[in-house]
């Protein structure tokens, strides 16, 4: 069988979720070609000689783009078998898809292709959370790392590789799509597989590697084993990881070692500075915890890049302005993407947010295109602020505007919405010092 693996979006990274199944299908004797629609445009000629198509949907944006991709494929090849696979595969309905594979998808994907090769039509949807053995990803059919997001570090730029040492998450934060599928479970990728992938990425020019695990410290012993080994093998390579506040506090004794092992920064989902909202989201931390983590990490030279979810059904007009004040207090403007401060909660089918008492009163209909229930804030001022901030962030991104100008304007908007009568804020140009950051600002 000749299989086309398609990625629509993977946070600006060379798509691991094409490279990993490519290795599995090749080992099973199938031919594989790859298409990354974040880099290349869809051309129907890519379907010539293809016996099946499988589309990776590891996140919300990828699934939305997959809906359009299936339409294009069906218009050119009405009878071509199509599968979608990954975390978001069952979060929406895509007309024309034959097979839906959720969770730990590789064995099921290979089985689907095997069945097609002997003339059996395997259809329907399945969720697989079983432990699997992963092969070293095959990235040979993908564009060069230089085509993807890079690490900006002062005046320097580094090619970035992307790996995952684990899937799923042991926590059940209500706003997150992971519990809908994994329900508090996580699965590791074997250390030798991750290290083999890092070795290949370094050979391809990577000087920095992102560990894209939903939480690097879900399996802290495994994570540290992989990081230590990678650092021993490639002492000049730098890293970034994602770790929740709760884990950073619980494993504070490891923060210094993260820095010593060339971890430049940790992305951590702060989400809100409103403790009531954090409790409703079941985040497991408070505003005070966030401040403590920032202090602990700075003591050892480890940078924190918070991610934010300012707009939820419970957001009050002053909450967004308070996030800006927190960012200012802890000198986080340089590592804050404007789009982060306009993000609005997505509520897909099965979301644990639906279990929050009285949330149903704020919900509208489910939108198949946006893959989310519509909802309105308790205060219409909040919804209007979100629209204004999103438009401002989008305009700044298209115009290439300086970060300080954009964030200063957005802060003023937030203060106006909160009814502040004080002087306009001003972010000094000195706030930009060249701290390391990735050039891809999206997180969902």
C-alpha positions in Angstrom: 0.0 0.0 0.0 1.1 3.5 -0.7 0.0 5.8 2.1 0.0 9.6 2.2 0.4 11.0 5.7 -0.8 14.5 6.1 -0.2 17.1 8.8 -2.3 20.3 8.7 -0.7 22.0 11.7 1.7 21.1 14.6 2.5 24.4 16.3 5.1 25.4 13.8 7.2 22.3 14.3 8.3 19.7 11.8 5.4 17.2 12.4 6.4 14.4 14.7 2.9 12.9 14.3 3.7 12.3 10.7 7.3 11.1 11.2 6.4 8.6 14.0 3.7 6.7 12.1 5.8 6.9 8.9 8.4 4.7 10.7 5.8 2.2 11.8 4.1 1.9 8.4 7.4 1.6 6.6 8.5 -1.2 9.0 5.2 -2.9 8.1 6.2 -3.0 4.4 4.1 -0.1 3.2 5.2 2.9 1.1 4.9 6.3 2.8 4.8 9.8 1.4 4.3 12.9 3.5 2.6 16.3 3.1 2.8 19.2 5.6 0.1 21.7 4.8 1.7 24.2 7.2 4.5 24.4 4.6 3.1 23.4 1.3 -0.2 24.0 -0.5 -2.6 21.2 -1.3 -2.2 20.0 -4.9 -4.4 17.1 -6.1 -1.4 15.6 -7.9 0.0 14.5 -4.5 -2.8 11.9 -4.6 -1.4 10.2 -7.7 -0.6 6.6 -7.0 -1.8 6.9 -3.4 -3.9 4.0 -2.0 -4.9 5.7 1.3 -4.6 9.0 3.2 -4.2 9.4 6.9 -4.4 12.9 8.5 -2.9 13.8 11.8 -5.1 15.9 14.2 -3.2 16.4 17.4 -4.9 19.6 18.4 -7.9 21.8 17.8 -6.5 23.9 14.9 -5.3 20.8 13.1 -8.8 19.3 13.3 -10.4 22.4 11.9 -8.0 22.4 9.0 -8.5 18.7 8.4 -12.1 19.3 7.8 -11.2 21.4 4.7 -8.5 19.0 3.6 -10.9 16.1 3.5 -13.2 18.1 1.3 -10.4 18.8 -1.1 -9.3 15.1 -1.2 -12.9 13.9 -1.8 -13.4 16.3 -4.7 -10.4 14.8 -6.4 -10.6 11.2 -5.3 -14.1 10.3 -4.1 -13.3 6.6 -3.3 -9.9 7.0 -1.7 -9.8 5.6 1.9 -9.2 8.4 4.5 -8.4 8.2 8.2 -7.9 10.9 10.8 -5.9 10.1 13.9 -4.7 11.8 17.0 -6.0 13.5 20.1 -8.7 15.5 18.3 -9.9 12.8 15.9 -13.3 12.3 17.6 -13.8 15.9 18.6 -15.8 16.6 15.5 -17.6 15.0 12.6 -15.9 15.1 9.2 -18.0 13.9 6.3 -16.1 11.5 4.0 -13.8 10.0 6.6 -13.7 6.2 6.8 -11.6 5.6 9.9 -11.2 7.6 13.1 -8.4 6.6 15.5 -7.9 8.4 18.9 -5.2 8.2 21.5 -2.2 5.9 21.0 -3.0 5.6 17.4 0.0 3.8 15.7 -1.0 0.2 16.1 -4.6 0.9 15.0 -3.4 3.0 12.0 -1.0 0.2 10.9 -3.8 -2.3 11.3 -6.1 -0.2 9.1 -3.6 0.0 6.3 -2.8 -3.7 6.6 -6.5 -4.5 6.3 -6.8 -2.3 3.2 -3.9 -4.1 1.6 -5.8 -7.3 1.6 -9.0 -5.8 0.4 -10.8 -5.4 3.8 -12.6 -2.2 4.5 -12.0 -1.3 8.2 -14.2 1.6 9.2 -15.6 3.3 12.3 -14.0 5.0 15.3 -11.9 3.6 18.1 -9.9 4.9 21.1 -6.6 3.1 22.0 -4.8 3.9 25.2 -2.7 0.8 25.3 1.0 0.9 25.9 2.9 0.7 22.6 6.5 0.4 21.6 7.5 3.3 19.3 10.1 3.2 16.6 12.5 6.1 16.0 10.5 8.6 13.8 11.2 8.7 10.1 11.6 12.3 9.1 13.1 11.7 5.7 10.0 12.8 3.8 9.5 16.1 5.6 10.8 19.6 4.8 14.1 20.8 6.4 14.0 22.1 9.9 14.9 25.5 8.6 11.3 25.8 7.2 9.8 25.7 10.7 9.7 27.8 13.9 13.1 28.5 15.3 14.5 29.7 18.6 15.1 33.5 18.7 17.9 34.3 21.2 18.9 38.0 21.1 20.4 38.4 17.6 20.8 34.6 17.2 18.5 32.0 15.7 18.7 28.2 16.1 16.9 25.4 14.3 14.5 23.6 16.5 13.6 19.9 16.7 10.4 18.6 18.3 10.1 15.4 20.3 7.7 13.9 22.9 8.8 11.6 25.8 5.2 11.0 26.8 1.6 11.3 25.7 -1.5 12.1 27.8 -1.6 13.6 31.3 -2.1 12.3 34.8 -4.2 15.4 35.6 -7.8 16.3 34.7 -7.8 20.1 34.2 -11.4 20.8 33.1 -10.5 23.1 30.2 -8.0 20.7 28.6 -8.8 18.3 25.8 -6.5 15.6 27.2 -8.8 14.3 29.9 -11.6 13.8 27.4 -9.4 11.0 25.9 -6.8 10.0 28.5 -8.9 10.5 31.6 -5.9 11.0 33.9 -3.6 8.5 32.2 -0.3 9.0 30.4 1.9 6.8 28.3 5.7 7.0 27.9 7.7 6.9 24.7 10.7 4.6 25.2 13.9 6.5 26.1 15.9 4.9 23.4 13.3 6.0 20.8 13.4 9.6 22.0 17.2 9.7 22.1 17.4 8.2 18.6 15.0 10.9 17.4 17.0 13.7 19.1 20.2 12.3 17.5 18.7 12.4 14.0 17.4 15.9 14.6 20.8 17.1 15.7 22.3 15.5 12.6 19.7 17.5 10.6 20.9 20.7 12.1 18.8 21.1 15.3 20.6 23.2 18.0 17.5 23.3 20.3 14.9 20.7 21.0 11.4 21.2 22.3 10.0 18.4 24.5 6.3 18.7 23.5 4.9 16.4 26.3 1.7 17.9 27.7 3.6 17.8 31.0 7.2 16.8 31.1 7.0 15.9 34.8 4.0 13.5 34.4 6.6 10.7 34.7 9.4 12.7 36.3 11.9 9.8 36.6 11.5 8.9 32.9 11.7 12.6 31.8 14.9 13.3 33.8 16.5 10.0 32.5 15.8 11.2 28.9 17.0 14.7 29.5 20.2 13.6 31.3 21.1 11.2 28.6 20.4 13.8 25.8 22.5 16.4 27.6 25.3 13.9 28.0 25.2 13.0 24.4 24.7 16.5 23.0 26.1 19.0 25.6 25.7 22.0 23.3 22.0 21.4 22.5 19.5 23.5 24.5 15.9 22.5 25.4 12.5 23.7 26.5 9.8 21.8 28.3 6.2 22.2 29.5 5.5 21.7 33.2 2.4 22.6 35.2 2.8 24.9 38.3 1.8 22.1 40.6 4.7 19.9 39.4 7.2 22.7 39.5 6.4 23.1 43.2 6.4 19.4 44.0 9.8 18.9 42.2 11.5 22.1 43.1 14.6 20.2 43.9 15.0 19.5 40.2 14.7 23.0 38.9 18.4 23.7 39.2 19.3 20.5 37.4 16.9 21.5 34.5 18.9 24.7 34.1 22.2 22.9 34.4 21.0 20.5 31.7 20.5 23.3 29.2 16.8 23.8 29.6 16.4 27.4 28.6 12.8 27.9 29.6 9.7 26.1 30.9 6.3 26.8 29.4 3.7 26.6 32.2 -0.1 27.0 32.0 -0.8 29.8 34.4 -4.2 30.5 32.7 -5.6 33.1 35.1 -4.7 35.2 38.2 -8.2 34.8 39.5 -8.1 32.0 42.1 -11.8 31.3 41.7 -11.4 30.7 38.0 -8.4 28.5 38.6 -10.4 26.4 41.0 -13.3 26.1 38.5 -10.7 24.9 35.9 -9.3 22.5 38.5 -5.8 23.7 37.8 -4.3 22.7 41.1 -2.5 26.0 41.7 -3.2 29.5 42.9 -1.9 33.0 42.0 0.4 32.8 45.0 1.8 29.5 43.6 2.6 31.1 40.3 4.5 33.8 42.0 6.4 31.3 44.1 7.3 29.2 41.0 8.6 32.3 39.2 10.9 33.2 42.2 12.2 29.6 42.5 13.0 29.3 38.9 14.7 32.7 38.7 16.9 31.7 41.7 18.4 28.9 39.5 18.4 30.8 36.2 15.4 29.0 34.7 13.1 31.1 32.6 9.3 30.7 32.8 7.0 31.3 29.8 3.4 31.4 31.1 0.5 30.5 28.8 -2.8 32.2 29.5 -6.5 31.6 29.2 -7.9 35.0 30.0 -11.5 34.5 28.7 -13.8 31.9 30.4 -17.5 32.1 31.2 -16.5 33.3 34.7 -14.0 36.0 33.7 -14.8 39.4 35.3 -13.9 42.7 33.6 -11.0 43.3 36.0 -9.4 39.9 35.6 -7.7 40.6 32.3 -6.2 43.8 33.6 -5.0 41.9 36.6 -3.2 39.4 34.3 -1.4 42.4 32.7 -0.4 43.7 36.2 0.9 40.3 37.1 2.9 40.1 33.8 4.3 43.6 34.6 5.2 42.7 38.2 7.2 39.7 37.2 8.8 41.0 34.0 7.0 38.7 31.7 6.1 41.0 28.8 9.0 39.8 26.7 7.9 36.2 26.9 4.2 36.9 26.4 2.7 36.6 22.9 -0.2 39.1 22.4 -2.5 36.4 21.0 -2.2 34.6 24.4 -4.0 37.5 26.0 -7.0 37.1 23.7 -7.6 33.4 24.0 -11.1 32.3 24.6 -12.0 29.0 26.2 -13.0 26.2 23.8 -15.6 23.7 25.0 -15.6 20.7 22.8 -17.9 17.7 23.1 -17.0 15.7 26.3 -15.2 18.7 27.9 -15.0 18.4 31.7 -16.1 22.1 31.7 -19.6 20.8 31.0 -19.6 19.3 34.6 -19.2 22.7 36.2 -22.5 23.6 38.0 -24.6 26.1 36.1 -22.3 26.3 33.1 -25.2 25.1 30.9 -26.9 28.4 31.5 -24.1 30.1 29.6 -23.9 27.7 26.7 -25.3 28.0 23.2 -25.4 25.5 20.4 -22.5 23.3 19.4 -20.7 24.6 16.4 -19.3 21.9 14.2 -17.0 24.3 12.4 -15.4 25.7 15.5 -15.6 22.4 17.4 -16.8 24.2 20.4 -20.0 25.1 22.2 -20.8 28.7 21.9 -20.9 30.6 25.2 -21.3 34.1 26.5 -19.7 35.8 29.5 -21.7 36.8 32.6 -20.7 40.4 31.7 -21.0 41.5 28.0 -18.1 43.9 28.6 -15.8 40.8 28.8 -16.9 39.4 25.4 -16.4 42.8 23.8 -12.9 43.1 25.3 -12.0 39.7 24.0 -13.0 40.6 20.4 -11.0 43.9 20.6 -7.9 42.2 22.0 -8.0 39.4 19.4 -8.4 42.0 16.6 -5.5 44.0 18.0 -3.2 41.0 18.3 -4.1 39.8 14.8 -3.3 43.2 13.3 0.0 43.4 15.1 1.0 40.0 13.9 0.2 40.9 10.2 2.0 44.3 10.5 5.1 43.0 12.3 4.6 45.6 15.0 7.0 45.9 18.0 5.9 43.7 20.9 5.9 46.5 23.4 3.6 48.7 21.4 1.0 45.9 21.0 1.0 44.9 24.6 0.8 48.5 25.8 -2.3 49.1 23.7 -3.9 45.8 24.8 -3.2 46.6 28.5 -4.9 50.0 28.0 -7.9 48.2 26.5 -8.1 45.9 29.5 -7.9 48.8 32.0 -10.6 50.6 30.2 -12.9 47.6 30.3 -12.2 47.3 34.0 -13.2 50.9 34.5 -9.8 52.1 35.5 -9.3 55.9 35.6 -5.6 55.8 36.2 -2.8 56.9 33.8 -2.1 54.9 30.7 0.4 52.1 31.2 3.7 52.1 29.4 6.0 49.1 28.8 9.5 50.4 28.5 11.6 49.4 25.5 14.1 48.0 28.0 11.6 45.2 28.7 13.0 43.5 25.6 16.4 42.0 26.5 16.8 39.1 24.1 15.5 36.2 26.3 15.1 33.0 24.3 11.7 32.3 22.8 10.2 30.3 20.0 8.9 32.1 16.9 5.6 30.2 16.9 3.0 31.9 19.2 0.1 29.4 19.1 -0.5 26.8 21.8 -3.7 25.0 20.8 
